[in-house]
Amino acid sequence: MEATHHHQTNGPAVIAKANTGAIWRTFWILLGVTALEFLIAFTSDSKMFRITTFLLLTIVKAFFIVGEFMHLKHEVKSLIWSILIPTLFVVWLVIALMMEGGSILELR
Amino acid sequence: MASHSATTSDVNLWGGGVEPFKASYGKLMMWFFLLSDTFTFSGLLITYGLIRFSHQAYTGDIHNFVFSHEYWPVPDMVFNGIPFLHGVHLPLVFVGIMTFILIMSSVTMVLAVEAGHRMDRNDVQKWMLWTILGGFAFLGCQAWEWTHLIVGSDHGLTVSNVWNTATRTIFGANLVENEYGPPAFADLFFFITGFHGTHVLSGVILNIIIFYNASIGVYERTGHYEMVEKVGLYWHFVDLVWVFVFTFFYLI
């Protein structure tokens, strides 16, 4: 943002060339990971393996979307942490309620 | 405005003009809103997990799978249709197309943000338009997916009534009955993808407003295209949520 504050109100006289290398690199990574998920969905029968890989690959995708597309990777450290640390509550809730779901099934 | 080169010692920290986290007010508030939205979506998806785990899982061979209220359905068998190919078993293909559309529109959005940094009005317009098109394409796909699920299969599911011995056939899914499995499965599907779809719809509306403003030169007069960035954050978040919905509903 810092550069744009100093432009005049009528816009710049010369428009810089687009620099989109990192954007397309992230796109190919996301596409590749999704393709890998499809490959596993069609070839693997092991339930445990599928669930763990899908969860890990989802986190990989989330990392690139939040880090590159939403630019969080390039923000200051304190901002990164104030967004990431609260999501620990989500991790806790996942563990707590999945166990709860399992015991509801047993009690039925 | 605090200049970028100034160190914190030579500006008065409490005198205003200092951006916390070196991010503008608007972007910061968007981040905190998205964090709260993360909790909303997490609540919904974790509820899905809880209810799924409290139901019996299908343990038999996938080739013998039939729909039943006794166990949670296998997603490959529910989401297997694509438009114009009625009755052909193509698991995950259509949702794969939807995922691709949304990732693609995230890319065009980030290209619009990049064009905004360069104060390139034409490029911002071009990429915003592509993003809006991607949003509409996704919503169209979702409308088809919902219709497919609501209408149901050709043979339906025959269940016996609770109150007598007669049987009846259920076609499709709604909030009360579900051909594909326990009614809770359809409830959660419609509620979660519906909530996400509402987010996409609001995102498309915001994108249209931004496109319009960029076209009439509002941001050129303001001197920066930060509004594109803020709405971009929201749009990427919608994409991010879809990545999770995709994993939990369709893959696992």
Interface residues (C-beta under 8 A of the other chain):
Chain A: M1 E2 A3 T4 H5 H7 Q8 T9 N10 G11 P12 I15 A16 A18 N19 T20 I23 W24 T26 F27 L30 L31 T34 E37 F38 A41 F42 D45 R50 I51 F54 L55 T58 K61 A62 I65 V66 E68 F69 M70 E75 V76 S78 L79 S82 I83 P86 T87 F89 V90 L93 V94 L97 M98 E100 G101 G102 I104 L105 R108
Chain B: M1 H4 F21 K22 A23 S24 L28 W31 L35 T38 F39 S42 G43 I46 T47 G49 L50 I51 R52 F53 S54 H55 Q56 I62 D76 P91 L92 G96 T99 F100 I103 M104 S106 V107 M109 V110 L111 E114 A115 G116 H117 R118 M119 D120 R121 D123 E220 R221 T222 G223 H224 Y225 E226 E229 G232 L233 H236 F237 D239 L240 V243 F244 T247 L251 I252
